[in-house]
Amino acid sequence: MRVGVSVAFFVLLAALAFTACAQDEETPPSPTPPPSASDVAEEFLGLWQEGHYSQMYDLLASSAQAEISRQDFVDRYQAIAEEATISGISYEFEPSPDPEASELPFSATISTDFFGDVVQSNTMELVKDGEGEDEHWGILWSPSLIFRELSGASLVHFFVDVPQRGAIYDRHGRPLALDGQVHVVGAVPGLTKDKEALISTLAEKLEMAEEKVREKIEANVPSYYFIPLKTLPYGTPDETIEPFRQIEGVVVRTDLQRAYPEGDLAGHTLGYLMEVSAEQLEELAGEGYGPGDMVGADGLEAYYQEELAGQRGGTLAIVTPEGTISHVLGKRETKPGKDIHLTIDIDVQREAEAALGDREGSIIVMNPIDNSILAIASHPTINPNDFIDGLSGEAFQQLASDPREPFFHRAVLATTAPGSTFKVVTMAAGLEKGGYTATSTLPCSPMWYGLGPDYPKRNWQSVDRGLLTLGQGLMASCNTVFYEVALTLDGIDPEILPSFAADFGFGKPSGVNGLEEAQGVAAGPDWKQEQVGEPWYSGDSVNMGIGQGFLLVTPLQLANMYSAIARSGILRAPLLVQRITSAEGVVAQEFSAAEINPLPVSQATLESIRAGLALVIAHPGGTAYTTFLGSSVAAAGKSGTAEDIIFQDHVFFVAYAPRDDPSIVVLVALDEGQSGSLEAGPMVRRVLEAYLAGG
């Protein structure tokens, strides 16, 4: 009996278990509860945070969607984000005792690139939408969920306040670039009875094509509109402006415009402004820039764009349909641009550019006492005013495609072999590392066979000058003397001459403040192996000894080296910008010529080099003796002629004066020429004499 009961009991349990499993399999899962109002609200704000505007629209109540289309909804959010420079959204809900509340208070922090954070307390209202199983919470949207004070008819607008751009002055405080008052000549058609007479008179007086004037005056605008026709150059005298005011129908207005009072003088160095590009706007939109705004595009205007432009201010406001401001959301004060004070003396600049004339090349004038740049000229040049007046696309392309490269700032960007101007470096290395002394002599013969009979090298002269010291070698610019010195150095260590070239400032930027520059090449064994894939040969050292081969330098590097030789014996960075001041004249930054390194020479070697440079001009055997014969200044200098890879000769002349107490260094580099002494030398002489005669 006990066994039977037990079996029945277990059978019953198994049946019950089977029934329970069957019931579990047949019972449907519990339905997921629909999102609560707070869930929908949080999802909406999260999507706003991520910029998913179309998905936000899906959470709107049907009544709200009936008021605005998806595209208009997305467009409005995007437009406001761009206008307000919105960069991020964060939010926080206030605790609610009722999880099913339909009005949910929250705070939103709208971060903007321009105005900082805009913090607002707001409320989101939701309603039950749909019926039955489709019932859900929807957002009763209105524009006030973007900014609390924004209504459907109002707009968010960014009012930009543009500060005055800083000025650029020469060393004596004379303006080279400034925001100045200019006069705009225009017409108001409704003020004249004879439109044809107005058109012909203005075409003649403004030197414009009659068709162009007619096109503007007959434009489809109200008769009382002022139609600007031509902006007169900055500084136009009143006697030129007044006759325009007497013409019936003509109005002369004043405007503030970037102006360059000296025209094309120092044009490359000052640079110019151009309309901001689409790529630049991606970075500058958050600073209040928009299409049509002007920014520095080259030279100092570009290099110091941030300082010169200052900080744009503005107001972010809600504007009513009537055009009035109903609420200010954010505000940033303007900061006027800073002024740049240069070491350039515009009188010296004018003299340098006049000396250069129409020759393609550059002139650099430096003061070796403080290593400041007094003038830096490049020809052909540009006039920054042309870009302000509205250089047409065609005119710009003509300049850009000109084979003379008028945009190219030769003084800091042109790299060529320095020719014989480099022989001072070879002399320095020979005296310091090659075992030569100031009295050592070497033959100055027409031909040199130091590399063997199969590799003869010529001197530039066909006469035998006999035995010369290294200083006399500079005087005569004797190639064979410096071939021999370079070969000697190569035999000791091929790195010596490249190392001296680097210590004299070559193969790296000069460090001038305010300008982009090329670094050139101070080639050596490692450089050649890396760049050419070949070893360094003795012939490479020999070529380098006279400033040829792989060596490439800029005119500014050369001038800077001679500035160091002339006075201090210390290589310093050229000084172009001496200080930056606030609009009120308070000094924000002050600069001096930073020391780079002492020249790798003793005082005795430096004196020997200076003596050789003096012989170039003062001795009848010097290459520039006739060029400076009868000059009022006692100068020391060096000529140079270098051949480039297309066998075109570039010529140089560099000199400093007075010899015993130098206060000026002048270098002329011409793109094409035959003789540095005969072509560049007279230009150097002219600038030296004009500067020293003027005190």
C-alpha positions as CSV (number, residue, x, y, z in Angstrom):
1,M,0.0,0.0,0.0
2,R,2.8,2.4,0.8
3,V,4.5,1.8,-2.5
4,G,1.3,2.5,-4.5
5,V,0.7,5.8,-2.8
6,S,4.2,7.0,-3.4
7,V,4.0,6.2,-7.2
8,A,0.7,7.9,-7.5
9,F,2.0,11.0,-5.7
10,F,5.0,11.3,-8.1
11,V,2.8,10.8,-11.1
12,L,0.6,13.6,-9.9
13,L,3.6,15.9,-9.4
14,A,4.8,15.2,-12.9
15,A,1.4,16.0,-14.3
16,L,1.3,19.3,-12.5
17,A,4.8,20.2,-13.7
18,F,3.9,19.4,-17.3
19,T,0.7,21.5,-17.0
20,A,2.7,24.4,-15.6
21,C,5.2,24.3,-18.4
22,A,2.5,24.1,-21.0
23,Q,0.8,27.2,-19.4
24,D,4.2,29.1,-19.4
25,E,4.6,28.4,-23.1
26,E,1.2,29.6,-23.9
27,T,1.2,32.8,-21.8
28,P,2.3,35.9,-23.9
29,P,5.0,38.2,-22.4
30,S,3.9,41.3,-20.5
31,P,3.7,44.4,-22.8
32,T,6.5,47.1,-22.5
33,P,5.0,50.2,-21.0
34,P,5.0,53.2,-23.4
35,P,7.7,55.9,-22.8
36,S,6.7,58.4,-20.1
37,A,6.4,62.1,-20.7
38,S,9.8,62.6,-19.1
39,D,11.3,59.8,-21.3
40,V,10.1,61.6,-24.4
41,A,11.3,65.0,-23.2
42,E,14.7,63.7,-22.3
43,E,15.0,61.9,-25.7
44,F,14.1,65.2,-27.4
45,L,16.8,67.2,-25.6
46,G,19.3,64.4,-26.2
47,L,18.7,64.6,-29.9
48,W,19.0,68.4,-29.8
49,Q,22.3,67.9,-28.1
50,E,23.5,65.7,-30.9
51,G,22.1,67.9,-33.7
52,H,19.6,65.2,-35.0
53,Y,16.8,67.7,-35.8
54,S,14.8,65.4,-38.1
55,Q,14.5,62.8,-35.4
56,M,13.4,65.5,-32.9
57,Y,10.5,66.3,-35.2
58,D,9.3,62.7,-34.8
59,L,8.7,63.3,-31.1
60,L,6.4,66.3,-31.7
61,A,2.7,66.0,-31.1
62,S,0.5,65.8,-34.2
63,S,-0.9,69.2,-33.5
64,A,2.6,70.7,-33.5
65,Q,3.6,68.9,-36.7
66,A,0.5,70.4,-38.3
67,E,1.9,73.8,-37.6
68,I,5.4,73.3,-39.1
69,S,6.8,70.9,-41.7
70,R,9.7,68.7,-41.0
71,Q,11.9,70.6,-43.4
72,D,11.0,74.0,-41.9
73,F,11.6,72.6,-38.5
74,V,15.1,71.3,-39.4
75,D,15.9,74.5,-41.3
76,R,15.0,76.6,-38.3
77,Y,17.2,74.7,-35.9
78,Q,20.1,74.7,-38.4
79,A,19.8,78.4,-39.2
80,I,19.7,79.4,-35.5
81,A,22.7,77.1,-34.7
82,E,24.7,78.8,-37.4
83,E,23.5,82.4,-36.6
84,A,24.1,82.0,-32.9
85,T,27.4,80.0,-33.4
86,I,26.0,77.2,-31.3
87,S,28.7,74.6,-30.5
88,G,27.0,72.5,-27.8
89,I,23.9,71.9,-25.7
90,S,23.6,70.6,-22.2
91,Y,20.4,70.3,-20.2
92,E,19.1,69.3,-16.8
93,F,15.5,68.5,-15.7
94,E,14.2,69.8,-12.4
95,P,12.9,67.1,-10.1
96,S,9.2,66.4,-10.5
97,P,7.0,64.7,-7.9
98,D,4.7,63.4,-10.6
99,P,6.3,61.1,-13.2
100,E,3.3,61.6,-15.5
101,A,3.4,65.4,-15.3
102,S,2.8,67.0,-18.7
103,E,4.8,70.2,-18.0
104,L,8.4,69.5,-17.3
105,P,10.7,72.3,-16.2
106,F,14.3,72.1,-17.4
107,S,17.4,74.3,-17.8
108,A,19.4,74.4,-20.9
109,T,22.9,75.7,-21.4
110,I,23.5,76.7,-25.0
111,S,27.2,77.0,-25.6
112,T,28.2,79.4,-28.4
113,D,31.6,80.0,-30.0
114,F,31.2,83.8,-29.9
115,F,29.0,84.7,-26.9
116,G,29.9,81.9,-24.5
117,D,27.2,80.1,-22.6
118,V,23.5,81.2,-22.8
119,V,21.7,79.7,-19.8
120,Q,17.9,79.5,-19.8
121,S,15.2,78.0,-17.6
122,N,12.4,76.7,-19.7
123,T,9.4,74.4,-19.6
124,M,8.4,71.6,-22.0
125,E,4.7,70.8,-22.4
126,L,3.6,67.4,-23.6
127,V,0.2,65.9,-24.5
128,K,-1.2,62.4,-25.0
129,D,-1.4,61.8,-28.7
130,G,-3.0,58.9,-30.6
131,E,-5.6,56.4,-29.4
132,G,-5.7,53.0,-27.9
133,E,-2.5,51.1,-28.4
134,D,-1.0,54.0,-30.4
135,E,-1.4,56.4,-27.5
136,H,1.9,58.2,-26.7
137,W,3.3,61.4,-25.4
138,G,4.0,64.1,-27.9
139,I,5.7,67.5,-27.5
140,L,3.7,70.6,-27.9
141,W,6.6,72.3,-29.7
142,S,7.0,76.0,-30.3
143,P,10.2,78.1,-31.1
144,S,10.3,79.0,-27.4
145,L,11.9,75.6,-26.8
146,I,15.0,76.9,-28.6
147,F,15.2,80.2,-26.8
148,R,12.5,80.9,-24.2
149,E,11.7,84.4,-25.7
150,L,11.5,83.2,-29.3
151,S,8.1,83.2,-31.0
152,G,7.1,81.9,-34.4
153,A,7.3,85.3,-36.1
154,S,10.5,86.4,-34.4
155,L,14.1,85.7,-35.6
156,V,17.4,85.2,-33.9
157,H,20.0,87.6,-35.3
158,F,23.7,88.1,-34.7
159,F,24.5,91.9,-34.9
160,V,28.3,92.1,-35.6
161,D,30.3,95.0,-34.3
162,V,33.6,95.3,-36.3
163,P,36.4,97.2,-34.5
164,Q,38.8,99.4,-36.3
165,R,41.7,97.5,-37.7
166,G,45.1,98.4,-36.2
167,A,47.5,100.5,-38.2
168,I,51.0,99.8,-39.4
169,Y,53.6,102.5,-38.9
170,D,57.2,103.0,-39.9
171,R,60.0,103.6,-37.3
172,H,59.1,107.3,-37.1
173,G,55.4,106.8,-36.6
174,R,54.4,107.5,-40.2
175,P,51.4,105.4,-41.3
176,L,52.0,102.7,-43.9
177,A,48.6,101.0,-43.5
178,L,45.5,102.3,-41.6
179,D,41.7,102.5,-41.6
180,G,41.3,105.9,-43.1
181,Q,38.5,108.2,-44.2
182,V,38.0,108.0,-48.0
183,H,35.5,109.8,-50.2
184,V,33.0,107.8,-52.3
185,V,31.5,109.6,-55.3
186,G,28.1,108.4,-56.3
187,A,24.8,109.5,-57.9
188,V,21.2,109.9,-56.7
189,P,19.2,109.8,-60.0
190,G,16.2,111.5,-58.4
191,L,18.3,114.7,-57.8
192,T,19.0,115.4,-61.5
193,K,16.8,116.5,-64.4
194,D,19.3,115.5,-67.1
195,K,20.3,111.8,-66.6
196,E,22.3,111.7,-69.8
197,A,24.4,114.7,-68.9
198,L,25.0,113.2,-65.5
199,I,26.2,109.9,-67.0
200,S,28.6,111.6,-69.5
201,T,30.0,114.0,-66.9
202,L,30.7,111.3,-64.3
203,A,32.3,109.0,-66.9
204,E,34.7,111.8,-67.9
205,K,35.4,113.1,-64.4
206,L,35.9,109.6,-62.9
207,E,37.7,108.2,-65.9
208,M,35.2,105.4,-66.2
209,A,33.7,103.8,-69.2
210,E,30.3,105.5,-70.0
211,E,28.7,102.1,-70.4
212,K,29.7,101.2,-66.8
213,V,28.4,104.4,-65.4
214,R,25.1,104.0,-67.3
215,E,24.7,100.4,-66.1
216,K,25.0,101.5,-62.5
217,I,22.8,104.6,-62.7
218,E,20.0,102.8,-64.7
219,A,19.9,99.9,-62.2
220,N,16.5,99.0,-61.0
221,V,16.6,100.8,-57.7
222,P,14.5,103.6,-56.2
223,S,15.3,107.1,-57.6
224,Y,16.3,108.3,-54.1
225,Y,19.0,105.6,-53.6
226,F,22.7,106.6,-53.4
227,I,24.6,104.6,-56.1
228,P,28.3,104.5,-55.3
229,L,30.5,104.8,-58.4
230,K,34.1,105.2,-57.3
231,T,36.1,105.5,-54.1
232,L,38.7,108.2,-54.4
233,P,42.2,107.3,-53.1
234,Y,43.0,108.0,-49.5
235,G,44.4,111.5,-49.1
236,T,42.7,112.9,-52.2
237,P,42.9,116.7,-51.7
238,D,39.7,118.8,-51.1
239,E,40.3,120.7,-54.3
240,T,39.8,117.5,-56.2
241,I,36.7,116.4,-54.3
242,E,34.8,119.8,-54.2
243,P,34.0,119.9,-58.0
244,F,32.1,116.7,-57.7
245,R,29.8,118.2,-55.1
246,Q,28.8,120.9,-57.7
247,I,27.5,118.4,-60.2
248,E,23.7,118.1,-60.2
249,G,22.7,114.6,-59.0
250,V,26.1,113.8,-57.5
251,V,26.6,113.0,-53.8
252,V,30.0,112.6,-52.1
253,R,30.0,110.4,-49.0
254,T,32.7,109.5,-46.6
255,D,33.6,105.9,-45.7
256,L,36.2,104.1,-43.5
257,Q,38.5,101.9,-45.6
258,R,41.9,100.3,-45.4
259,A,44.4,102.5,-47.0
260,Y,48.1,102.4,-47.8
261,P,49.2,106.0,-48.0
262,E,52.6,105.2,-49.6
263,G,51.0,103.1,-52.4
264,D,53.2,100.3,-53.6
265,L,56.2,101.2,-51.3
266,A,57.0,98.1,-49.2
267,G,53.9,96.4,-50.8
268,H,55.2,92.9,-50.4
269,T,56.1,93.4,-46.7
270,L,52.9,95.2,-45.8
271,G,50.8,92.6,-47.7
272,Y,47.2,93.1,-48.5
273,L,43.6,92.2,-47.6
274,M,41.3,89.9,-49.5
275,E,37.8,88.6,-49.0
276,V,37.6,85.7,-46.6
277,S,37.5,82.3,-48.4
278,A,35.0,79.6,-47.7
279,E,37.7,77.5,-46.0
280,Q,38.7,80.4,-43.8
281,L,35.1,80.9,-42.8
282,E,34.9,77.5,-41.4
283,E,37.4,78.7,-38.7
284,L,36.4,82.3,-38.5
285,A,32.6,82.1,-38.4
286,G,32.7,81.7,-34.7
287,E,34.6,85.0,-34.5
288,G,31.9,87.0,-36.2
289,Y,33.2,86.8,-39.8
290,G,30.9,86.3,-42.8
291,P,31.1,86.3,-46.6
292,G,32.5,89.5,-48.0
293,D,34.6,90.3,-44.9
294,M,38.3,91.1,-45.5
295,V,41.2,89.4,-43.8
296,G,45.0,89.7,-44.2
297,A,46.1,87.6,-47.1
298,D,49.9,88.2,-47.3
299,G,52.8,90.0,-45.6
300,L,52.3,91.7,-42.3
301,E,48.6,92.0,-42.8
302,A,48.4,88.2,-42.8
303,Y,51.1,87.4,-40.2
304,Y,49.6,89.8,-37.6
305,Q,45.9,89.3,-38.7
306,E,44.8,88.4,-35.2
307,E,46.5,91.4,-33.6
308,L,45.5,93.9,-36.3
309,A,41.9,92.7,-36.6
310,G,41.2,92.9,-32.8
311,Q,38.2,91.1,-31.4
312,R,34.8,91.5,-33.1
313,G,32.0,92.2,-30.7
314,G,28.3,91.7,-31.2
315,T,24.8,91.2,-29.9
316,L,22.8,88.0,-30.2
317,A,19.2,89.1,-30.1
318,I,15.6,88.2,-30.8
319,V,14.2,90.5,-33.5
320,T,10.5,91.1,-34.0
321,P,8.8,91.2,-37.4
322,E,8.9,95.0,-37.1
323,G,12.7,94.9,-36.9
324,T,13.0,95.8,-33.2
325,I,15.0,93.9,-30.6
326,S,12.7,92.3,-28.1
327,H,15.4,90.5,-26.1
328,V,19.1,90.3,-25.9
329,L,20.4,86.7,-25.5
330,G,24.1,87.4,-25.5
331,K,26.6,90.2,-25.9
332,R,30.4,90.5,-26.4
333,E,32.3,93.7,-26.4
334,T,34.7,94.7,-29.2
335,K,38.4,95.0,-28.7
336,P,40.1,97.4,-31.2
337,G,43.0,96.1,-33.2
338,K,46.5,96.6,-32.1
339,D,49.0,98.8,-34.0
340,I,52.3,97.4,-35.5
341,H,55.4,99.6,-35.4
342,L,58.1,98.6,-37.9
343,T,61.8,99.3,-38.0
344,I,61.4,100.4,-41.7
345,D,62.2,104.0,-42.5
346,I,59.9,104.9,-45.4
347,D,62.4,107.4,-46.7
348,V,65.0,104.7,-46.9
349,Q,62.5,102.4,-48.4
350,R,61.6,105.0,-51.1
351,E,65.3,105.4,-51.9
352,A,65.9,101.7,-52.1
353,E,63.0,101.1,-54.5
354,A,64.1,104.0,-56.6
355,A,67.6,102.6,-56.9
356,L,66.2,99.2,-57.9
357,G,64.1,100.8,-60.5
358,D,62.6,98.3,-63.0
359,R,65.2,95.6,-62.4
360,E,63.8,92.3,-61.1
361,G,65.4,91.7,-57.7
362,S,65.5,92.9,-54.2
363,I,67.2,95.4,-51.9
364,I,67.7,95.0,-48.2
365,V,68.9,97.8,-45.9
366,M,69.8,97.0,-42.3
367,N,71.2,98.9,-39.3
368,P,74.0,96.6,-37.9
369,I,73.9,98.3,-34.5
370,D,70.5,96.9,-33.6
371,N,70.1,94.5,-36.6
372,S,66.9,96.3,-37.6
373,I,65.6,96.4,-41.2
374,L,65.5,99.9,-42.6
375,A,64.1,98.9,-46.0
376,I,63.2,95.7,-47.7
377,A,62.2,96.0,-51.3
378,S,61.2,93.5,-54.0
379,H,60.5,94.2,-57.7
380,P,58.1,93.9,-59.4
381,T,55.9,94.9,-56.6
382,I,52.2,95.1,-55.8
383,N,50.0,98.0,-54.6
384,P,47.9,96.8,-51.6
385,N,45.4,99.6,-52.4
386,D,44.4,97.7,-55.6
387,F,43.0,94.8,-53.5
388,I,40.9,97.2,-51.4
389,D,39.5,99.1,-54.4
390,G,38.3,95.8,-55.8
391,L,40.8,94.0,-58.0
392,S,38.8,92.1,-60.6
393,G,39.3,88.4,-61.0
394,E,40.8,89.0,-64.5
395,A,43.3,91.6,-63.1
396,F,44.2,89.2,-60.3
397,Q,44.9,86.4,-62.7
398,Q,47.0,88.7,-64.9
399,L,49.2,89.4,-61.8
400,A,49.3,85.8,-60.8
401,S,50.3,84.6,-64.3
402,D,52.9,87.3,-64.9
403,P,56.2,85.5,-65.5
404,R,58.0,88.2,-63.5
405,E,56.1,86.9,-60.4
406,P,54.9,90.2,-58.9
407,F,53.5,88.4,-55.8
408,F,56.9,86.9,-55.0
409,H,58.7,88.6,-52.1
410,R,62.2,88.0,-53.5
411,A,64.0,89.4,-50.4
412,V,62.8,86.6,-48.2
413,L,61.6,83.8,-50.5
414,A,64.0,83.7,-53.4
415,T,66.8,81.1,-52.9
416,T,69.8,81.1,-55.1
417,A,73.5,80.3,-54.9
418,P,75.3,83.2,-53.2
419,G,78.3,83.2,-55.5
420,S,81.4,85.1,-54.3
421,T,79.5,86.8,-51.4
422,F,80.0,83.4,-49.6
423,K,83.8,83.6,-49.9
424,V,83.9,85.3,-46.5
425,V,82.6,82.1,-45.0
426,T,85.3,80.0,-46.8
427,M,87.9,82.5,-45.6
428,A,86.7,82.2,-42.0
429,A,86.8,78.4,-42.1
430,G,90.2,78.5,-43.6
431,L,91.7,80.8,-41.0
432,E,90.0,78.9,-38.1
433,K,90.2,75.3,-39.2
434,G,92.4,75.0,-42.3
435,G,95.7,76.0,-40.9
436,Y,95.9,79.3,-42.9
437,T,96.8,82.7,-41.4
438,A,96.2,86.3,-42.4
439,T,99.6,86.3,-44.2
440,S,99.3,82.9,-46.0
441,T,99.4,83.3,-49.7
442,L,97.9,81.2,-52.5
443,P,98.2,81.5,-56.3
444,C,95.5,83.3,-58.2
445,S,96.0,81.7,-61.6
446,P,93.5,81.6,-64.5
447,M,93.1,77.8,-64.1
448,W,93.1,75.5,-61.1
449,Y,93.8,71.7,-61.2
450,G,93.4,70.8,-57.6
451,L,90.9,68.0,-58.4
452,G,93.2,66.6,-61.0
453,P,94.1,67.3,-64.7
454,D,90.7,65.9,-65.8
455,Y,88.8,68.4,-63.7
456,P,90.2,71.9,-64.4
457,K,88.3,74.9,-62.9
458,R,88.6,78.5,-64.1
459,N,89.0,81.7,-62.3
460,W,86.6,84.5,-63.5
461,Q,89.7,86.4,-64.8
462,S,92.0,85.2,-67.5
463,V,95.1,87.0,-66.0
464,D,97.4,85.6,-63.4
465,R,97.1,87.8,-60.2
466,G,100.1,86.1,-58.6
467,L,100.2,85.1,-54.9
468,L,97.4,86.6,-52.8
469,T,96.5,86.5,-49.1
470,L,93.0,85.4,-48.3
471,G,92.0,89.0,-47.7
472,Q,93.5,89.9,-51.1
473,G,91.6,86.9,-52.5
474,L,88.4,88.6,-51.3
475,M,89.6,91.9,-52.9
476,A,90.1,90.2,-56.3
477,S,87.3,87.7,-55.7
478,C,89.8,85.1,-56.9
479,N,88.1,81.7,-57.3
480,T,91.3,79.7,-57.4
481,V,92.3,80.9,-53.9
482,F,89.1,79.7,-52.4
483,Y,89.0,76.5,-54.4
484,E,92.3,75.7,-52.7
485,V,91.1,76.6,-49.2
486,A,87.9,74.6,-49.7
487,L,89.9,71.5,-50.9
488,T,92.2,71.8,-47.8
489,L,89.1,71.9,-45.5
490,D,87.6,69.0,-47.3
491,G,90.8,67.0,-46.7
492,I,90.6,67.7,-43.0
493,D,86.9,67.1,-42.6
494,P,84.2,67.5,-45.2
495,E,81.8,68.7,-42.5
496,I,83.8,71.9,-41.8
497,L,82.6,74.2,-44.5
498,P,78.9,73.1,-44.3
499,S,79.1,73.6,-40.5
500,F,80.5,77.1,-40.9
501,A,77.8,77.8,-43.5
502,A,75.2,76.9,-40.9
503,D,76.8,79.0,-38.2
504,F,76.8,82.0,-40.5
505,G,73.0,81.6,-40.8
506,F,72.4,79.5,-43.9
507,G,70.1,76.5,-44.2
508,K,67.6,77.8,-41.7
509,P,65.2,80.8,-41.5
510,S,66.9,84.0,-40.4
511,G,64.2,84.5,-37.7
512,V,62.9,87.8,-39.0
513,N,59.7,88.7,-37.1
514,G,56.6,89.3,-39.2
515,L,57.4,87.6,-42.5
516,E,57.2,84.1,-43.9
517,E,60.6,83.2,-45.3
518,A,62.5,80.4,-47.1
519,Q,65.2,78.5,-45.2
520,G,67.5,77.8,-48.1
521,V,70.0,74.9,-48.1
522,A,73.4,74.6,-46.4
523,A,74.3,71.3,-48.0
524,G,76.7,68.8,-46.5
525,P,77.5,65.1,-46.6
526,D,74.3,64.0,-44.7
527,W,72.1,66.3,-46.7
528,K,73.4,65.1,-50.0
529,Q,73.0,61.5,-49.1
530,E,69.4,62.0,-47.9
531,Q,68.3,64.3,-50.7
532,V,70.3,63.2,-53.7
533,G,71.2,59.6,-52.7
534,E,74.9,60.2,-53.4
535,P,78.1,60.7,-51.3
536,W,79.7,64.0,-50.8
537,Y,82.7,64.5,-53.1
538,S,85.7,66.9,-52.8
539,G,84.3,68.7,-55.8
540,D,81.2,69.5,-53.8
541,S,83.3,71.2,-51.1
542,V,85.3,73.1,-53.9
543,N,82.1,74.4,-55.5
544,M,80.7,75.4,-52.1
545,G,83.9,77.3,-51.4
546,I,83.0,79.9,-54.0
547,G,79.2,79.9,-53.2
548,Q,78.1,77.5,-55.8
549,G,76.9,73.8,-55.9
550,F,74.0,72.8,-53.7
551,L,74.2,75.9,-51.5
552,L,71.0,78.1,-51.6
553,V,70.4,81.3,-49.6
554,T,67.9,84.1,-49.5
555,P,68.9,87.8,-49.9
556,L,67.9,88.4,-46.3
557,Q,70.2,85.6,-45.0
558,L,73.1,87.2,-46.9
559,A,72.3,90.7,-45.6
560,N,72.0,89.4,-42.1
561,M,75.4,87.6,-42.3
562,Y,77.1,90.8,-43.4
563,S,75.4,92.7,-40.6
564,A,77.0,90.4,-38.1
565,I,80.4,90.7,-39.8
566,A,80.2,94.5,-40.0
567,R,79.8,95.2,-36.3
568,S,79.1,92.7,-33.6
569,G,80.4,89.4,-34.8
570,I,77.2,87.9,-33.5
571,L,74.5,86.4,-35.7
572,R,71.1,87.8,-34.7
573,A,67.6,87.5,-36.1
574,P,66.7,90.5,-38.3
575,L,64.3,92.9,-36.6
576,L,61.4,94.1,-38.6
577,V,58.7,94.7,-36.0
578,Q,59.9,96.7,-33.0
579,R,56.7,96.8,-31.0
580,I,53.0,96.2,-30.9
581,T,50.8,98.7,-29.1
582,S,47.2,99.0,-28.1
583,A,44.9,101.5,-29.7
584,E,45.6,103.8,-26.7
585,G,49.3,103.5,-27.3
586,V,50.2,101.2,-24.5
587,V,53.0,98.8,-25.4
588,A,51.7,95.2,-25.6
589,Q,54.9,93.6,-26.9
590,E,58.4,94.9,-27.6
591,F,61.0,93.1,-29.7
592,S,64.7,93.2,-30.1
593,A,67.0,91.2,-32.4
594,A,67.4,87.9,-30.7
595,E,70.9,86.5,-30.6
596,I,71.3,83.3,-32.6
597,N,75.0,82.5,-32.1
598,P,78.4,84.1,-32.2
599,L,80.1,83.7,-35.6
600,P,82.5,80.8,-35.2
601,V,85.6,83.1,-35.5
602,S,88.1,84.9,-33.4
603,Q,88.3,88.6,-33.3
604,A,91.5,88.4,-35.4
605,T,89.8,86.4,-38.1
606,L,86.9,88.9,-38.1
607,E,89.3,91.8,-38.5
608,S,91.0,90.0,-41.4
609,I,87.7,89.5,-43.2
610,R,86.8,93.2,-42.7
611,A,90.1,94.2,-44.1
612,G,89.6,92.1,-47.2
613,L,86.1,93.6,-47.7
614,A,87.6,97.1,-47.4
615,L,90.1,96.3,-50.1
616,V,87.2,95.3,-52.5
617,I,86.2,99.0,-52.6
618,A,89.3,100.9,-51.5
619,H,92.1,99.2,-53.4
620,P,92.7,99.7,-57.2
621,G,92.8,95.9,-57.5
622,G,89.4,95.5,-55.9
623,T,86.4,94.4,-58.0
624,A,84.3,97.5,-56.9
625,Y,87.0,100.1,-56.9
626,T,85.8,101.9,-60.0
627,T,82.2,101.6,-58.9
628,F,82.9,103.5,-55.7
629,L,85.6,105.8,-57.0
630,G,84.9,109.4,-55.8
631,S,82.2,108.2,-53.4
632,S,81.5,110.3,-50.3
633,V,81.3,107.2,-48.1
634,A,84.1,104.8,-47.0
635,A,82.5,101.4,-47.5
636,A,83.5,97.8,-47.4
637,G,81.7,95.1,-49.4
638,K,81.6,92.2,-51.7
639,S,80.3,91.4,-55.1
640,G,78.9,88.0,-56.2
641,T,77.7,86.3,-59.4
642,A,76.1,82.9,-59.2
643,E,74.8,80.6,-61.9
644,D,71.6,78.6,-61.3
645,I,70.5,75.3,-62.7
646,I,69.2,76.8,-66.0
647,F,72.5,78.6,-66.4
648,Q,71.1,82.1,-65.6
649,D,73.4,84.4,-63.7
650,H,72.2,86.2,-60.6
651,V,74.3,89.0,-59.3
652,F,74.8,90.5,-55.8
653,F,76.5,93.3,-54.1
654,V,76.6,93.9,-50.4
655,A,78.4,96.7,-48.5
656,Y,78.4,98.4,-45.1
657,A,79.6,101.9,-44.1
658,P,81.3,103.7,-42.6
659,R,84.0,101.0,-42.4
660,D,85.3,102.0,-38.9
661,D,81.8,102.5,-37.3
662,P,79.2,100.8,-39.5
663,S,75.6,102.0,-39.2
664,I,74.2,100.7,-42.5
665,V,74.3,97.5,-44.5
666,V,72.9,97.4,-48.1
667,L,72.4,94.3,-50.2
668,V,71.2,94.2,-53.8
669,A,70.2,91.0,-55.5
670,L,69.3,91.0,-59.2
671,D,67.6,88.1,-60.8
672,E,69.7,88.5,-64.0
673,G,73.0,90.2,-64.6
674,Q,76.6,89.8,-65.6
675,S,78.5,91.7,-62.9
676,G,77.6,92.4,-59.3
677,S,80.1,95.2,-59.0
678,L,79.0,97.0,-62.2
679,E,75.2,96.4,-62.0
680,A,74.3,96.0,-58.3
681,G,77.2,98.0,-56.9
682,P,75.9,101.4,-58.1
683,M,72.5,100.8,-56.5
684,V,74.2,100.0,-53.2
685,R,76.4,103.1,-53.5
686,R,73.3,105.3,-54.1
687,V,71.5,104.0,-51.0
688,L,74.6,104.3,-48.8
689,E,75.3,107.8,-49.9
690,A,71.7,109.0,-49.5
691,Y,71.4,107.4,-46.1
692,L,74.6,108.8,-44.6
693,A,74.2,112.2,-46.2
694,G,70.8,112.4,-44.5
695,G,72.4,111.8,-41.1
